[in-house]
Amino acid sequence: VQLQASGGGLVQPGGSLRLSCAASERTFSSYHMGWFRQAPGKEREFVTVINRSDGRTSYADSVKGRFTISRDNAKNTVYLQMNSLKPEDTAVYFCAAYRGSWSPYVFSYQVFYNLWGQGTQVTVSS
């Protein structure tokens, strides 16, 4: 399975963007899907994840209430709706996939994800 992220860009503080991540195969529905981000000079960090079948989600505290992850298994696509964007949200955003167990001890850590998209740049600036 290949992942293709898109939708990044330049937005003013307080604005919104929606990222998309399209998977190349129908086995998409067997993967939990996550988003990570990496700001300049910082390590890649967990943003959010969505369960492969029941829609359960989890978010980093820094984005709770502002970001929403969703997926459409019929379209092999996962989305990240980002509202009330802040300059500190500026980063390259990566979508990723894994098939392991659903647990915060797993989905929060990039090491457990075996598929990654190429990243899309999000810049929040006035």
Rosetta blueprint (number, residue, H / E / L):
1 V L
2 Q L
3 L E
4 Q E
5 A E
6 S E
7 G L
8 G L
9 G E
10 L E
11 V E
12 Q L
13 P L
14 G L
15 G L
16 S L
17 L E
18 R E
19 L E
20 S E
21 C E
22 A E
23 A E
24 S L
25 E L
26 R H
27 T H
28 F H
29 S H
30 S H
31 Y L
32 H E
33 M E
34 G E
35 W E
36 F E
37 R E
38 Q E
39 A L
40 P L
41 G L
42 K L
43 E L
44 R L
45 E E
46 F E
47 V E
48 T E
49 V E
50 I E
51 N L
52 R L
53 S L
54 D L
55 G L
56 R L
57 T E
58 S E
59 Y E
60 A L
61 D L
62 S L
63 V L
64 K L
65 G L
66 R L
67 F E
68 T E
69 I E
70 S E
71 R E
72 D E
73 N L
74 A L
75 K L
76 N L
77 T E
78 V E
79 Y E
80 L E
81 Q E
82 M E
83 N L
84 S L
85 L L
86 K L
87 P H
88 E H
89 D H
90 T L
91 A E
92 V E
93 Y E
94 F E
95 C E
96 A E
97 A E
98 Y E
99 R L
100 G L
101 S L
102 W L
103 S L
104 P H
105 Y H
106 V H
107 F H
108 S L
109 Y L
110 Q H
111 V H
112 F H
113 Y L
114 N L
115 L E
116 W E
117 G L
118 Q L
119 G L
120 T E
121 Q E
122 V E
123 T E
124 V E
125 S L
126 S L
